[in-house]
Amino acid sequence: MRWSSTEGGARVWIALAAVATSVIATSPASAQVCHSGNVEDSAIVWRTTALDSTRFVAPLPDDTQVESIEGGTLVREDGRVVGLERLAGSRAVVLVTRQRLDGENVTLRPPLAPELQRVVLAGSGGESVSFAPALDGALERHVGYHASHDLSWQTRRAVDGSCGASDAHAIPIYVMPTSGDELRGTLVRASA
């Protein structure tokens, strides 16, 4: 069978359109929830930004207290905080919580939503802080980041674009949690 250059060109454009549609359909979604934790001596102060209303994978635990909320309201069930409701006209909900720490072996407890999100930690007063996920946990350790299993670099890049820049020394954690205890591990502190 012979094709004219016009037919061949049309077939190439159809093939390219099919590939482009496939790439767009499988491109990673941007993060709707981002967490930044400031590690103090006996607590982590979490700043959680949610672009829309969300429910958490688990209620806020007893060792975590709400410090403030902007652009939204807390969703409660049976007296426990289980989510955030964005106010009409607000660009995002910003929730600040304080998690008590008892030692270096911890479960990080930002208010996790059941979707892909980024968690970063920073030390206070010049202290360098990193997080080493538990070896038997839900996160894989990588050089320069930690992530839920099977998370591509394109997905991590999309989340970074959505969450914005973080401290160059911070080791980001990319997680798509199914429970509130997936961020188990050890805090590693070093003075500057």
DRENFI-430932 format. One record per atom (N, C-alpha, C): residue number from 1; atom name; x, y, z. Coordinates in pm, 1 decimal, decimal comma. Layout:
<doros>
{NUM; CA; {X; Y; Z}}
...
</doros>
This chain:
<doros>
{1; N; {84,6; -116,9; 0,0}}
{1; CA; {0,0; 0,0; 0,0}}
{1; C; {89,0; 122,9; 0,0}}
{2; N; {56,6; 220,4; -82,0}}
{2; CA; {134,3; 344,1; -90,3}}
{2; C; {52,8; 458,1; -32,5}}
{3; N; {121,2; 544,1; 39,9}}
{3; CA; {56,2; 662,5; 94,5}}
{3; C; {110,8; 784,7; 26,0}}
{4; N; {26,7; 881,7; 7,4}}
{4; CA; {76,7; 1009,6; -41,7}}
{4; C; {135,8; 1083,7; 77,8}}
{5; N; {213,1; 1185,9; 51,7}}
{5; CA; {273,9; 1260,6; 161,8}}
{5; C; {166,5; 1324,7; 249,3}}
{6; N; {54,1; 1358,5; 191,1}}
{6; CA; {-54,7; 1417,4; 269,7}}
{6; C; {-113,9; 1314,1; 365,0}}
{7; N; {-138,0; 1192,4; 314,2}}
{7; CA; {-191,4; 1085,5; 399,4}}
{7; C; {-93,0; 1050,7; 509,5}}
{8; N; {35,9; 1039,9; 472,9}}
{8; CA; {139,5; 1007,4; 570,8}}
{8; C; {148,4; 1113,3; 678,5}}
{9; N; {142,8; 1240,4; 638,5}}
{9; CA; {146,9; 1350,4; 734,5}}
{9; C; {27,5; 1347,3; 828,2}}
{10; N; {-90,1; 1317,0; 773,3}}
{10; CA; {-209,8; 1308,6; 856,4}}
{10; C; {-196,9; 1194,0; 956,9}}
{11; N; {-142,6; 1079,9; 912,8}}
{11; CA; {-125,3; 965,6; 1003,9}}
{11; C; {-25,7; 999,2; 1115,7}}
{12; N; {80,2; 1071,4; 1079,7}}
{12; CA; {178,0; 1111,4; 1181,1}}
{12; C; {111,5; 1203,5; 1282,8}}
{13; N; {32,3; 1301,3; 1236,8}}
{13; CA; {-34,4; 1393,2; 1329,4}}
{13; C; {-134,3; 1319,6; 1417,6}}
{14; N; {-204,3; 1223,5; 1363,9}}
{14; CA; {-298,1; 1144,5; 1444,5}}
{14; C; {-221,7; 1065,5; 1550,5}}
{15; N; {-110,1; 1006,6; 1511,3}}
{15; CA; {-28,8; 929,9; 1606,6}}
{15; C; {26,5; 1021,6; 1716,2}}
{16; N; {75,9; 1140,2; 1677,3}}
{16; CA; {127,6; 1234,3; 1776,5}}
{16; C; {17,4; 1283,0; 1870,0}}
{17; N; {-100,8; 1306,9; 1817,2}}
{17; CA; {-212,8; 1349,9; 1901,0}}
{17; C; {-249,4; 1240,6; 2001,5}}
{18; N; {-245,4; 1114,2; 1958,6}}
{18; CA; {-275,1; 1003,2; 2049,2}}
{18; C; {-171,1; 994,6; 2160,4}}
{19; N; {-43,8; 1012,5; 2127,0}}
{19; CA; {62,2; 1008,7; 2227,9}}
{19; C; {46,5; 1125,5; 2324,7}}
{20; N; {20,5; 1245,3; 2273,8}}
{20; CA; {4,6; 1362,9; 2359,7}}
{20; C; {-113,5; 1344,2; 2454,5}}
{21; N; {-224,5; 1290,7; 2405,5}}
{21; CA; {-340,7; 1265,4; 2489,7}}
{21; C; {-306,0; 1165,2; 2598,7}}
{22; N; {-230,8; 1062,6; 2564,9}}
{22; CA; {-189,1; 962,0; 2662,2}}
{22; C; {-100,7; 1023,2; 2769,8}}
{23; N; {-6,8; 1109,5; 2731,5}}
{23; CA; {83,1; 1173,0; 2827,1}}
{23; C; {5,1; 1264,7; 2920,3}}
{24; N; {-87,2; 1343,6; 2866,2}}
{24; CA; {-166,3; 1434,1; 2948,6}}
{24; C; {-253,3; 1354,9; 3044,9}}
{25; N; {-313,6; 1246,7; 2997,6}}
{25; CA; {-402,0; 1167,4; 3082,6}}
{25; C; {-327,1; 1099,5; 3195,6}}
{26; N; {-199,6; 1069,3; 3176,1}}
{26; CA; {-125,0; 999,8; 3281,0}}
{26; C; {-29,9; 1090,5; 3357,4}}
{27; N; {-33,3; 1222,1; 3329,2}}
{27; CA; {57,0; 1310,5; 3401,6}}
{27; C; {11,5; 1320,6; 3547,2}}
{28; N; {105,2; 1338,4; 3640,6}}
{28; CA; {71,3; 1338,1; 3781,4}}
{28; C; {-10,5; 1459,9; 3820,6}}
{29; N; {-98,7; 1441,3; 3915,7}}
{29; CA; {-177,2; 1551,9; 3968,0}}
{29; C; {-91,9; 1631,6; 4065,1}}
{30; N; {-122,7; 1758,5; 4079,0}}
{30; CA; {-48,6; 1840,4; 4173,7}}
{30; C; {-103,0; 1816,7; 4314,1}}
{31; N; {-21,8; 1847,3; 4412,0}}
{31; CA; {-61,0; 1826,3; 4550,5}}
{31; C; {-164,6; 1929,7; 4592,8}}
{32; N; {-261,0; 1884,5; 4670,1}}
{32; CA; {-361,9; 1974,1; 4724,9}}
{32; C; {-333,6; 2005,1; 4871,3}}
{33; N; {-241,3; 1928,0; 4933,7}}
{33; CA; {-206,7; 1946,3; 5074,0}}
{33; C; {-54,8; 1943,3; 5088,5}}
{34; N; {-0,1; 2042,0; 5159,7}}
{34; CA; {144,6; 2051,3; 5182,9}}
{34; C; {168,0; 2078,8; 5330,9}}
{35; N; {271,5; 2014,1; 5388,5}}
{35; CA; {301,2; 2027,3; 5531,1}}
{35; C; {444,5; 2074,2; 5550,2}}
{36; N; {462,6; 2169,4; 5640,6}}
{36; CA; {595,4; 2215,5; 5678,3}}
{36; C; {603,2; 2208,8; 5830,4}}
{37; N; {701,3; 2133,8; 5881,9}}
{37; CA; {714,9; 2117,1; 6025,7}}
{37; C; {839,6; 2183,6; 6078,8}}
{38; N; {825,1; 2264,7; 6181,9}}
{38; CA; {937,9; 2328,1; 6249,0}}
{38; C; {962,4; 2251,1; 6378,9}}
{39; N; {1078,0; 2183,6; 6387,0}}
{39; CA; {1108,9; 2099,5; 6501,5}}
{39; C; {1171,0; 2184,0; 6612,1}}
{40; N; {1104,8; 2185,1; 6727,6}}
{40; CA; {1155,7; 2253,7; 6846,4}}
{40; C; {1207,1; 2147,8; 6943,1}}
{41; N; {1246,7; 2187,3; 7062,9}}
{41; CA; {1299,8; 2091,6; 7160,6}}
{41; C; {1202,9; 1978,0; 7191,2}}
{42; N; {1077,8; 2011,4; 7221,1}}
{42; CA; {984,2; 1908,1; 7264,1}}
{42; C; {856,2; 1904,2; 7180,6}}
{43; N; {860,2; 1963,7; 7061,5}}
{43; CA; {739,3; 1965,8; 6977,6}}
{43; C; {776,1; 1991,2; 6831,2}}
{44; N; {681,6; 1958,2; 6744,9}}
{44; CA; {688,8; 1997,9; 6603,5}}
{44; C; {568,7; 2087,4; 6578,8}}
{45; N; {592,7; 2206,2; 6525,8}}
{45; CA; {484,2; 2295,7; 6487,5}}
{45; C; {461,5; 2275,1; 6338,4}}
{46; N; {343,7; 2221,1; 6305,0}}
{46; CA; {308,5; 2191,2; 6166,0}}
{46; C; {228,6; 2305,1; 6106,5}}
{47; N; {266,4; 2345,2; 5986,5}}
{47; CA; {187,8; 2440,9; 5906,6}}
{47; C; {138,0; 2362,2; 5785,6}}
{48; N; {9,1; 2337,9; 5783,2}}
{48; CA; {-53,5; 2259,7; 5677,2}}
{48; C; {-134,6; 2352,4; 5588,4}}
{49; N; {-108,8; 2347,4; 5458,7}}
{49; CA; {-183,5; 2427,5; 5361,7}}
{49; C; {-263,1; 2334,0; 5273,5}}
{50; N; {-394,4; 2352,0; 5272,1}}
{50; CA; {-483,7; 2271,1; 5189,5}}
{50; C; {-553,2; 2363,6; 5090,4}}
{51; N; {-546,2; 2328,9; 4962,5}}
{51; CA; {-606,7; 2413,4; 4859,4}}
{51; C; {-757,8; 2398,4; 4852,0}}
{52; N; {-810,8; 2296,7; 4916,6}}
{52; CA; {-954,9; 2274,1; 4915,9}}
{52; C; {-994,5; 2204,8; 5045,3}}
{53; N; {-1123,2; 2184,8; 5064,7}}
{53; CA; {-1171,7; 2110,8; 5180,7}}
{53; C; {-1118,6; 1969,1; 5172,6}}
{54; N; {-1088,5; 1910,5; 5287,8}}
{54; CA; {-1036,0; 1774,5; 5288,9}}
{54; C; {-1069,8; 1706,2; 5420,5}}
{55; N; {-1075,3; 1574,3; 5415,5}}
{55; CA; {-1087,0; 1491,9; 5535,7}}
{55; C; {-951,9; 1428,0; 5559,5}}
{56; N; {-920,5; 1401,8; 5684,9}}
{56; CA; {-794,1; 1339,6; 5720,2}}
{56; C; {-807,9; 1187,7; 5717,8}}
{57; N; {-696,5; 1116,8; 5702,1}}
{57; CA; {-700,5; 970,5; 5704,2}}
{57; C; {-727,7; 919,0; 5845,2}}
{58; N; {-702,8; 1001,8; 5944,9}}
{58; CA; {-731,3; 968,2; 6084,3}}
{58; C; {-754,2; 1099,8; 6159,1}}
{59; N; {-834,8; 1098,7; 6265,4}}
{59; CA; {-852,6; 1221,9; 6343,4}}
{59; C; {-719,1; 1269,5; 6399,5}}
{60; N; {-709,6; 1399,5; 6427,3}}
{60; CA; {-588,8; 1450,4; 6491,8}}
{60; C; {-570,9; 1375,3; 6623,4}}
{61; N; {-450,3; 1324,4; 6649,8}}
{61; CA; {-428,3; 1247,6; 6773,8}}
{61; C; {-424,1; 1338,0; 6897,2}}
{62; N; {-431,4; 1275,6; 7012,6}}
{62; CA; {-433,7; 1349,6; 7139,0}}
{62; C; {-306,4; 1429,5; 7163,1}}
{63; N; {-191,8; 1386,6; 7105,7}}
{63; CA; {-66,7; 1459,4; 7128,8}}
{63; C; {-49,3; 1577,6; 7033,7}}
{64; N; {-153,2; 1610,3; 6957,8}}
{64; CA; {-148,5; 1720,6; 6862,0}}
{64; C; {-260,1; 1820,0; 6892,8}}
{65; N; {-223,5; 1947,2; 6911,7}}
{65; CA; {-324,1; 2048,9; 6939,8}}
{65; C; {-329,7; 2151,2; 6827,7}}
{66; N; {-448,4; 2206,3; 6805,3}}
{66; CA; {-467,2; 2310,3; 6703,5}}
{66; C; {-424,5; 2443,7; 6762,7}}
{67; N; {-334,1; 2513,2; 6690,2}}
{67; CA; {-288,4; 2645,5; 6733,5}}
{67; C; {-367,5; 2756,3; 6664,1}}
{68; N; {-392,5; 2740,5; 6531,8}}
{68; CA; {-468,0; 2841,9; 6458,4}}
{68; C; {-516,2; 2783,9; 6325,9}}
{69; N; {-613,8; 2853,0; 6266,8}}
{69; CA; {-664,3; 2816,6; 6134,2}}
{69; C; {-703,9; 2945,4; 6062,1}}
{70; N; {-670,1; 2952,2; 5932,9}}
{70; CA; {-705,2; 3067,3; 5849,0}}
{70; C; {-767,9; 3015,9; 5720,8}}
{71; N; {-869,1; 3084,1; 5672,1}}
{71; CA; {-929,9; 3050,8; 5543,9}}
{71; C; {-1023,6; 2931,2; 5547,2}}
{72; N; {-1055,5; 2884,5; 5665,7}}
{72; CA; {-1143,5; 2768,3; 5674,5}}
{72; C; {-1185,4; 2739,5; 5817,0}}
{73; N; {-1255,3; 2628,9; 5831,9}}
{73; CA; {-1300,4; 2584,8; 5963,2}}
{73; C; {-1262,3; 2438,4; 5982,2}}
{74; N; {-1259,6; 2396,4; 6108,1}}
{74; CA; {-1231,2; 2257,6; 6140,6}}
{74; C; {-1357,8; 2174,3; 6125,8}}
{75; N; {-1343,0; 2052,9; 6074,7}}
{75; CA; {-1453,3; 1957,4; 6068,8}}
{75; C; {-1434,5; 1862,3; 6186,3}}
{76; N; {-1537,8; 1850,0; 6270,1}}
{76; CA; {-1529,6; 1764,9; 6388,7}}
{76; C; {-1635,3; 1655,5; 6384,1}}
{77; N; {-1596,8; 1540,3; 6437,3}}
{77; CA; {-1689,4; 1430,1; 6459,0}}
{77; C; {-1658,4; 1372,3; 6595,9}}
{78; N; {-1759,5; 1355,3; 6676,9}}
{78; CA; {-1741,8; 1302,2; 6812,4}}
{78; C; {-1634,4; 1378,6; 6889,5}}
{79; N; {-1628,7; 1510,1; 6870,0}}
{79; CA; {-1534,2; 1594,1; 6941,1}}
{79; C; {-1391,1; 1592,2; 6888,1}}
{80; N; {-1362,8; 1513,3; 6785,2}}
{80; CA; {-1227,5; 1502,6; 6728,5}}
{80; C; {-1221,2; 1578,0; 6596,0}}
{81; N; {-1105,8; 1636,7; 6565,9}}
{81; CA; {-1086,5; 1707,1; 6438,7}}
{81; C; {-1056,8; 1602,9; 6331,6}}
{82; N; {-1141,8; 1597,1; 6227,2}}
{82; CA; {-1129,1; 1496,0; 6121,6}}
{82; C; {-1108,7; 1555,2; 5982,7}}
{83; N; {-1107,1; 1689,3; 5972,2}}
{83; CA; {-1088,1; 1748,8; 5840,8}}
{83; C; {-1093,6; 1899,9; 5844,7}}
{84; N; {-1085,9; 1957,2; 5724,4}}
{84; CA; {-1088,5; 2101,8; 5705,5}}
{84; C; {-1194,2; 2136,6; 5602,3}}
{85; N; {-1262,5; 2247,7; 5624,0}}
{85; CA; {-1359,7; 2299,6; 5527,9}}
{85; C; {-1312,2; 2437,5; 5484,7}}
{86; N; {-1282,8; 2452,7; 5354,3}}
{86; CA; {-1236,6; 2582,2; 5301,8}}
{86; C; {-1354,0; 2677,5; 5293,5}}
{87; N; {-1334,5; 2802,1; 5336,5}}
{87; CA; {-1438,2; 2904,1; 5328,5}}
{87; C; {-1450,5; 2954,5; 5185,2}}
{88; N; {-1572,7; 2987,5; 5144,0}}
{88; CA; {-1595,6; 3043,8; 5010,9}}
{88; C; {-1513,2; 3171,6; 4996,6}}
{89; N; {-1445,0; 3185,1; 4883,7}}
{89; CA; {-1362,8; 3302,2; 4857,5}}
{89; C; {-1220,3; 3290,8; 4908,2}}
{90; N; {-1191,7; 3189,5; 4987,7}}
{90; CA; {-1056,8; 3169,0; 5038,6}}
{90; C; {-976,3; 3087,5; 4938,5}}
{91; N; {-849,9; 3122,3; 4918,5}}
{91; CA; {-764,2; 3048,1; 4825,1}}
{91; C; {-718,1; 2916,0; 4883,3}}
{92; N; {-703,3; 2911,0; 5016,6}}
{92; CA; {-653,2; 2790,4; 5081,9}}
{92; C; {-689,1; 2795,0; 5229,9}}
{93; N; {-680,2; 2679,0; 5292,6}}
{93; CA; {-693,8; 2669,3; 5437,9}}
{93; C; {-553,6; 2646,3; 5492,6}}
{94; N; {-515,4; 2726,9; 5592,3}}
{94; CA; {-385,5; 2709,4; 5657,8}}
{94; C; {-412,7; 2672,4; 5803,8}}
{95; N; {-370,4; 2552,5; 5840,0}}
{95; CA; {-389,3; 2500,8; 5975,0}}
{95; C; {-253,5; 2488,4; 6042,4}}
{96; N; {-241,2; 2542,6; 6163,9}}
{96; CA; {-118,1; 2530,1; 6241,6}}
{96; C; {-149,0; 2442,2; 6362,2}}
{97; N; {-71,9; 2333,1; 6373,9}}
{97; CA; {-88,9; 2241,1; 6486,2}}
{97; C; {45,1; 2221,6; 6556,4}}
{98; N; {38,5; 2174,7; 6679,7}}
{98; CA; {159,1; 2146,8; 6759,4}}
{98; C; {152,8; 2002,1; 6805,3}}
{99; N; {255,9; 1925,6; 6766,5}}
{99; CA; {267,9; 1785,1; 6805,2}}
{99; C; {374,6; 1772,2; 6913,2}}
{100; N; {338,0; 1716,1; 7027,1}}
{100; CA; {436,7; 1692,2; 7134,1}}
{100; C; {532,7; 1582,6; 7091,1}}
{101; N; {658,4; 1596,0; 7131,7}}
{101; CA; {760,0; 1494,6; 7103,6}}
{101; C; {806,3; 1430,7; 7233,9}}
{102; N; {825,0; 1300,4; 7230,2}}
{102; CA; {881,1; 1226,0; 7343,0}}
{102; C; {995,4; 1141,5; 7289,6}}
{103; N; {1112,4; 1202,1; 7272,4}}
{103; CA; {1227,4; 1128,0; 7222,6}}
{103; C; {1244,5; 1142,4; 7071,8}}
{104; N; {1338,9; 1065,6; 7018,9}}
{104; CA; {1374,6; 1075,5; 6877,4}}
{104; C; {1297,8; 976,1; 6788,9}}
{105; N; {1251,0; 864,7; 6846,1}}
{105; CA; {1168,5; 771,0; 6769,2}}
{105; C; {1025,7; 823,2; 6771,2}}
{106; N; {976,0; 861,8; 6653,7}}
{106; CA; {848,5; 932,9; 6647,0}}
{106; C; {763,0; 880,6; 6531,5}}
{107; N; {638,0; 918,6; 6538,4}}
{107; CA; {549,1; 912,4; 6423,4}}
{107; C; {513,0; 1057,3; 6394,0}}
{108; N; {555,3; 1106,2; 6278,1}}
{108; CA; {521,5; 1243,4; 6239,4}}
{108; C; {370,8; 1250,0; 6220,4}}
{109; N; {308,6; 1354,6; 6275,9}}
{109; CA; {163,3; 1362,0; 6273,4}}
{109; C; {109,3; 1492,6; 6214,6}}
{110; N; {154,0; 1529,0; 6094,4}}
{110; CA; {80,0; 1638,2; 6030,7}}
{110; C; {-58,3; 1583,8; 5995,5}}
{111; N; {-158,1; 1669,2; 5979,1}}
{111; CA; {-291,6; 1619,7; 5945,8}}
{111; C; {-295,3; 1565,5; 5801,8}}
{112; N; {-271,1; 1436,7; 5786,9}}
{112; CA; {-259,0; 1374,1; 5655,2}}
{112; C; {-394,8; 1353,3; 5588,7}}
{113; N; {-402,7; 1392,4; 5461,9}}
{113; CA; {-522,0; 1369,9; 5381,0}}
{113; C; {-500,6; 1243,1; 5297,2}}
{114; N; {-607,2; 1181,9; 5247,1}}
{114; CA; {-591,2; 1059,0; 5167,4}}
{114; C; {-555,5; 1087,5; 5022,2}}
{115; N; {-449,4; 1162,7; 5002,3}}
{115; CA; {-403,1; 1198,7; 4869,0}}
{115; C; {-254,0; 1226,2; 4875,3}}
{116; N; {-192,6; 1244,1; 4761,8}}
{116; CA; {-49,5; 1271,9; 4757,4}}
{116; C; {-20,4; 1408,2; 4818,6}}
{117; N; {84,0; 1414,0; 4903,3}}
{117; CA; {123,7; 1538,8; 4967,3}}
{117; C; {271,9; 1535,5; 5001,4}}
{118; N; {324,9; 1654,2; 5031,0}}
{118; CA; {467,0; 1665,1; 5066,4}}
{118; C; {478,7; 1711,4; 5210,6}}
{119; N; {575,3; 1652,0; 5280,8}}
{119; CA; {605,6; 1687,6; 5419,4}}
{119; C; {752,4; 1727,1; 5423,9}}
{120; N; {783,4; 1844,3; 5481,0}}
{120; CA; {922,4; 1884,9; 5501,3}}
{120; C; {940,4; 1928,5; 5646,0}}
{121; N; {1060,9; 1904,1; 5697,5}}
{121; CA; {1097,0; 1941,9; 5833,8}}
{121; C; {1210,8; 2041,6; 5832,8}}
{122; N; {1210,3; 2131,0; 5930,5}}
{122; CA; {1320,7; 2225,2; 5949,7}}
{122; C; {1345,8; 2236,4; 6099,2}}
{123; N; {1471,3; 2260,5; 6134,8}}
{123; CA; {1506,1; 2278,9; 6275,0}}
{123; C; {1493,7; 2424,4; 6314,5}}
{124; N; {1486,6; 2448,0; 6444,6}}
{124; CA; {1482,5; 2585,9; 6491,8}}
{124; C; {1616,6; 2621,8; 6553,5}}
{125; N; {1651,2; 2748,2; 6550,9}}
{125; CA; {1773,9; 2794,8; 6613,0}}
{125; C; {1901,5; 2740,7; 6550,9}}
{126; N; {1902,4; 2720,4; 6420,4}}
{126; CA; {2022,5; 2674,4; 6352,2}}
{126; C; {2044,0; 2524,2; 6356,9}}
{127; N; {1951,2; 2452,0; 6418,3}}
{127; CA; {1963,1; 2307,0; 6426,6}}
{127; C; {1922,7; 2243,1; 6293,7}}
{128; N; {2000,9; 2146,5; 6249,9}}
{128; CA; {1967,4; 2070,5; 6129,2}}
{128; C; {1890,1; 1946,3; 6171,8}}
{129; N; {1775,5; 1923,0; 6107,8}}
{129; CA; {1690,4; 1809,9; 6143,0}}
{129; C; {1655,7; 1732,6; 6017,4}}
{130; N; {1665,0; 1601,4; 6026,3}}
{130; CA; {1617,6; 1517,2; 5916,7}}
{130; C; {1537,0; 1402,7; 5976,5}}
{131; N; {1470,6; 1329,2; 5889,5}}
{131; CA; {1383,8; 1219,5; 5931,2}}
{131; C; {1428,7; 1093,8; 5859,5}}
{132; N; {1450,7; 987,4; 5934,9}}
{132; CA; {1486,5; 857,2; 5877,8}}
{132; C; {1366,9; 765,0; 5895,3}}
{133; N; {1296,7; 732,4; 5785,2}}
{133; CA; {1179,1; 645,7; 5796,8}}
{133; C; {1215,5; 508,1; 5852,7}}
{134; N; {1121,1; 448,3; 5925,1}}
{134; CA; {1139,5; 313,1; 5977,1}}
{134; C; {1161,5; 217,4; 5860,6}}
{135; N; {1254,0; 124,3; 5875,7}}
{135; CA; {1285,2; 30,1; 5767,6}}
{135; C; {1167,9; -60,0; 5733,0}}
{136; N; {1079,7; -85,8; 5829,0}}
{136; CA; {963,5; -171,0; 5802,5}}
{136; C; {837,1; -88,9; 5775,5}}
{137; N; {855,0; 39,8; 5745,3}}
{137; CA; {740,8; 129,0; 5726,5}}
{137; C; {695,5; 141,1; 5582,2}}
{138; N; {606,6; 236,4; 5560,1}}
{138; CA; {543,7; 256,6; 5429,7}}
{138; C; {625,1; 344,7; 5335,6}}
{139; N; {736,1; 400,8; 5383,6}}
{139; CA; {816,5; 489,7; 5299,9}}
{139; C; {945,4; 421,9; 5256,3}}
{140; N; {987,5; 452,8; 5135,5}}
{140; CA; {1117,7; 408,4; 5085,2}}
{140; C; {1218,4; 520,0; 5109,8}}
{141; N; {1337,4; 483,7; 5154,4}}
{141; CA; {1445,4; 581,1; 5172,3}}
{141; C; {1517,7; 599,0; 5039,8}}
{142; N; {1544,1; 723,4; 5002,8}}
{142; CA; {1619,0; 755,8; 4882,0}}
{142; C; {1719,8; 863,9; 4916,9}}
{143; N; {1819,8; 882,8; 4834,6}}
{143; CA; {1914,4; 992,4; 4854,3}}
{143; C; {1841,9; 1121,9; 4817,9}}
{144; N; {1829,7; 1211,1; 4913,5}}
{144; CA; {1768,8; 1341,2; 4888,3}}
{144; C; {1618,9; 1348,7; 4908,0}}
{145; N; {1550,6; 1237,1; 4931,7}}
{145; CA; {1406,5; 1238,2; 4956,6}}
{145; C; {1363,8; 1101,0; 5008,1}}
{146; N; {1241,9; 1096,6; 5061,2}}
{146; CA; {1177,2; 971,1; 5099,8}}
{146; C; {1039,7; 972,7; 5034,0}}
{147; N; {988,1; 855,5; 4995,4}}
{147; CA; {860,4; 854,3; 4923,6}}
{147; C; {783,6; 726,1; 4946,1}}
{148; N; {651,9; 737,0; 4925,0}}
{148; CA; {568,4; 617,5; 4920,8}}
{148; C; {618,3; 530,4; 4807,2}}
{149; N; {596,4; 404,2; 4815,4}}
{149; CA; {641,9; 311,6; 4711,5}}
{149; C; {587,5; 352,0; 4574,4}}
{150; N; {668,0; 328,5; 4470,9}}
{150; CA; {628,8; 350,4; 4331,7}}
{150; C; {587,3; 494,5; 4300,9}}
{151; N; {662,6; 591,0; 4347,5}}
{151; CA; {634,1; 731,2; 4320,2}}
{151; C; {739,6; 783,7; 4223,8}}
{152; N; {699,6; 824,5; 4105,1}}
{152; CA; {793,5; 864,9; 4000,0}}
{152; C; {851,3; 1004,8; 4025,8}}
{153; N; {961,4; 1035,5; 3958,1}}
{153; CA; {1022,2; 1168,1; 3970,8}}
{153; C; {930,2; 1274,2; 3912,2}}
{154; N; {851,5; 1239,9; 3809,4}}
{154; CA; {758,7; 1337,5; 3751,9}}
{154; C; {652,0; 1375,8; 3854,8}}
{155; N; {606,3; 1278,0; 3930,4}}
{155; CA; {506,7; 1304,4; 4033,4}}
{155; C; {566,5; 1391,2; 4143,4}}
{156; N; {689,6; 1360,2; 4185,7}}
{156; CA; {755,1; 1442,0; 4288,5}}
{156; C; {772,7; 1586,1; 4239,8}}
{157; N; {810,2; 1602,7; 4113,8}}
{157; CA; {827,8; 1737,5; 4057,6}}
{157; C; {695,3; 1814,1; 4056,6}}
{158; N; {586,3; 1746,4; 4020,9}}
{158; CA; {454,8; 1811,3; 4020,1}}
{158; C; {414,8; 1855,4; 4161,1}}
{159; N; {442,3; 1771,1; 4259,2}}
{159; CA; {410,9; 1806,8; 4398,0}}
{159; C; {494,7; 1926,5; 4442,0}}
{160; N; {623,6; 1927,5; 4409,7}}
{160; CA; {709,5; 2041,3; 4444,3}}
{160; C; {657,8; 2169,8; 4380,2}}
{161; N; {613,2; 2160,2; 4255,5}}
{161; CA; {559,0; 2277,6; 4187,8}}
{161; C; {434,1; 2329,6; 4257,0}}
{162; N; {353,7; 2239,5; 4307,8}}
{162; CA; {231,0; 2276,9; 4376,0}}
{162; C; {257,7; 2332,3; 4516,1}}
{163; N; {352,2; 2271,4; 4587,5}}
{163; CA; {381,2; 2312,0; 4726,0}}
{163; C; {475,6; 2431,0; 4734,3}}
{164; N; {554,0; 2455,3; 4630,4}}
{164; CA; {648,6; 2565,7; 4633,3}}
{164; C; {783,5; 2522,6; 4687,6}}
{165; N; {873,8; 2616,7; 4688,8}}
{165; CA; {1011,3; 2589,3; 4731,2}}
{165; C; {1016,5; 2556,8; 4879,7}}
{166; N; {1113,4; 2472,1; 4914,8}}
{166; CA; {1137,6; 2442,3; 5055,8}}
{166; C; {1284,7; 2469,9; 5084,5}}
{167; N; {1320,9; 2466,5; 5209,4}}
{167; CA; {1459,7; 2486,6; 5250,8}}
{167; C; {1548,2; 2391,3; 5171,6}}
{168; N; {1657,7; 2442,3; 5117,6}}
{168; CA; {1747,0; 2359,8; 5035,5}}
{168; C; {1806,2; 2243,6; 5113,7}}
{169; N; {1811,5; 2253,3; 5246,6}}
{169; CA; {1866,7; 2146,3; 5329,1}}
{169; C; {1761,0; 2045,4; 5372,4}}
{170; N; {1634,7; 2077,5; 5350,1}}
{170; CA; {1526,5; 1987,8; 5391,8}}
{170; C; {1519,5; 1866,7; 5299,8}}
{171; N; {1492,8; 1751,5; 5358,4}}
{171; CA; {1473,1; 1629,3; 5280,0}}
{171; C; {1323,0; 1605,4; 5271,6}}
{172; N; {1264,0; 1626,8; 5154,1}}
{172; CA; {1119,0; 1613,9; 5143,6}}
{172; C; {1072,7; 1469,4; 5156,3}}
{173; N; {952,3; 1455,4; 5208,8}}
{173; CA; {884,8; 1326,8; 5220,5}}
{173; C; {758,4; 1337,8; 5136,4}}
{174; N; {745,7; 1249,8; 5037,5}}
{174; CA; {627,7; 1247,4; 4951,4}}
{174; C; {546,1; 1125,5; 4992,4}}
{175; N; {422,9; 1148,8; 5032,4}}
{175; CA; {343,9; 1038,8; 5087,8}}
{175; C; {200,1; 1043,2; 5036,5}}
{176; N; {146,2; 925,3; 5011,9}}
{176; CA; {5,3; 907,4; 4980,6}}
{176; C; {-48,2; 809,9; 5086,2}}
{177; N; {-86,7; 861,9; 5202,7}}
{177; CA; {-115,5; 776,5; 5317,0}}
{177; C; {-251,5; 708,3; 5311,6}}
{178; N; {-258,4; 596,3; 5381,2}}
{178; CA; {-385,5; 527,4; 5401,3}}
{178; C; {-420,2; 522,9; 5549,7}}
{179; N; {-324,0; 561,3; 5635,1}}
{179; CA; {-349,4; 567,2; 5779,3}}
{179; C; {-266,0; 680,4; 5838,5}}
{180; N; {-293,7; 712,2; 5964,7}}
{180; CA; {-223,9; 822,7; 6029,4}}
{180; C; {-88,7; 787,2; 6087,5}}
{181; N; {-45,7; 660,3; 6076,9}}
{181; CA; {81,1; 621,3; 6139,4}}
{181; C; {188,1; 579,3; 6038,8}}
{182; N; {176,7; 622,2; 5915,2}}
{182; CA; {272,0; 581,3; 5811,7}}
{182; C; {405,7; 653,4; 5818,5}}
{183; N; {412,9; 763,3; 5889,2}}
{183; CA; {537,1; 841,2; 5896,7}}
{183; C; {613,5; 807,9; 6024,8}}
{184; N; {638,8; 679,6; 6045,2}}
{184; CA; {716,4; 633,1; 6161,1}}
{184; C; {864,3; 637,3; 6128,5}}
{185; N; {944,6; 676,1; 6226,4}}
{185; CA; {1088,0; 677,5; 6204,8}}
{185; C; {1162,0; 746,2; 6316,6}}
{186; N; {1278,0; 800,1; 6282,3}}
{186; CA; {1365,7; 863,4; 6381,1}}
{186; C; {1400,6; 1003,8; 6336,2}}
{187; N; {1391,0; 1098,7; 6429,7}}
{187; CA; {1439,8; 1234,9; 6404,2}}
{187; C; {1589,0; 1236,2; 6428,7}}
{188; N; {1661,6; 1292,5; 6334,3}}
{188; CA; {1806,8; 1302,0; 6346,5}}
{188; C; {1840,4; 1450,4; 6356,1}}
{189; N; {1900,8; 1489,3; 6468,4}}
{189; CA; {1930,6; 1631,1; 6494,0}}
{189; C; {2080,8; 1652,7; 6493,8}}
{190; N; {2121,8; 1766,6; 6439,2}}
{190; CA; {2262,8; 1806,0; 6440,5}}
{190; C; {2270,0; 1956,5; 6456,4}}
{191; N; {2348,3; 2003,9; 6549,4}}
{191; CA; {2363,3; 2148,1; 6571,7}}
{191; C; {2451,4; 2208,4; 6463,4}}
{192; N; {2420,1; 2329,9; 6423,9}}
{192; CA; {2498,3; 2398,0; 6320,6}}
{192; C; {2622,3; 2459,6; 6377,0}}
</doros>
